[in-house]
Amino acid sequence: MTLAQSVNDMSQIVNADKAHVWHHLFQHKALENGDPRIIVEGKGMRVWDQKGTELIDAVSGGVWTVNVGYGRESIANAVRDQLLKMNYFAGALGSVPAAQFSERLIEKMPGMSRVYYSNSGSEANEKVFKMVRQISQRQHGGKKWKILYRERDYHGTTIATLAAAGQPERAAMYGPFPDGFVQVPHCLEYRNQFPDATDYGVAAANAIEKVILQEGPDTVGLLCLEPITAGGGVIVPPAGYWERVQEICKKYDVLLHIDEVVCGVGRTGTWFGYQHYGVQPDFVTMAKGVASGYAAISCTVTTEAVFDMFKDDASDPMGYFRDISTFGGCTSGPAAALENMRIIEDEGLLDNTTRMGERLMANLAALKEKHAVVGDVRGKGLFCGAELVADRASKEPVEEKLAQAVVASCNRQGVIIGVTNRSIPGFNNTLCLSPALIATADDIDQITGAIDTALTEVFG
């Protein structure tokens, strides 16, 4: 397939898609009088659709996934070679790439020791919830079963992970949800919930302690947080927040689960987002960037202390973690992940992410100076956001349709950016940027240049 293929050559594909494919996150009414966009090819940071239109992808596959860029032949070869040798066996037994990648991964995660494989971020998080419920039954006599999650955070599409969704529009109409999931306040200083606080990070963390005390510490087993909130508005935690969170978890014997599905494997300039803050979690989950979308894989990583709780009584036939993930037995995922990790190391992509992230934030700050509609810019590494407001003094969000108009304008200019959507009612107003870790200075400038033009076009 070449970039020069004509629309006529693709007509059968377009018709088949239009007739039979149910797209994600998409209102299909729009296709009654139009055609779907089909991404035909990708190379580096650029993709081409069925019409041959070239687009620079500033959201790494639409959902923060293709960390090392498109067209990586070495990953494709690694997957092909592995599939020919041994493609699959259920995870009750081992495989060579699973053993090799777990060893390499744990090298990057001091204090962690065990890797449970599955095939999506939702599933990885659900495994944690199941582990915590089983720990409750076997270690605490049925107590410490509640799971705390944070407003604006998101942990997946299953019913249980939606029960832990701090984004009401994600969960709307999918209930009733299982019991025992309790929300704690967010930590977005721009949307100040603690106006009298002298230390905002500590105040936001103390709000978690307040919920634990209200629920009863003997009922709370887990605190589940994103290191940097993604779809809820790209929220970087304030100084002092994570250190105080760790203290609270230790004080009340609450296990700490950090959801790195978006931030993991380089997105923020470190291997994992939590490593910016010096905390030691009990669980870390990851998916998207683990293999950059070249194969499906997710990991639930635990400490040895957590692992030991599932083998303390070998005579109990119900004592081990009685769980399976069918496609967690695929060898393509860890094979791709190994090569993905090698690329990040050999090409110095963590350092590049830090440098280009600084350039991206500087460019966004310049846009804030130029456009009054930009109320706040925030981010870390190549994971950044710009919150759009109708009025800076009141911080009133712009209408969602106007934020989406900015995205549409960038798209017409050949740049794909994101925006918070179907997340927080009235607050789907943050532009989201997560270009691949291979981004160059020219790429960053092209992305922010398109946003500049779009803001002028939409808001004048």
Secondary structure by P-SEA (a helix, b strand, c coil): cccccccccaaaaaaaaacccccccccccccccbbbbbbcccccccccccccbbbbbcccccccccccccccaaaaaaaaaaaaaccccccccccaaaaaaaaaaaaacccccbbbbbccaaaaaaaaaaaaaaaaaccccccccbbbbbccccccccaaaaaaccccccccccccccccbbbbbbcccccccccccccaaaaaaaaaaaaaaaaccccccbbbbbcccccccccccccaaaaaaaaaaaaabbbbbbbcccccccccccccccccccccccbbbbcccccccccccccccccaaaaaaaccccccccccccccccccccaaaaaaaaaaaaaaaaaaaaaaaaaaaaaaaaaaaaaaaccccccccccccccbbbbbbccccccccccaaaaaaaaaaaaaacbbbbcccccccccccbbbbbccccccaaaaaaaaaaaaaaaaaacc
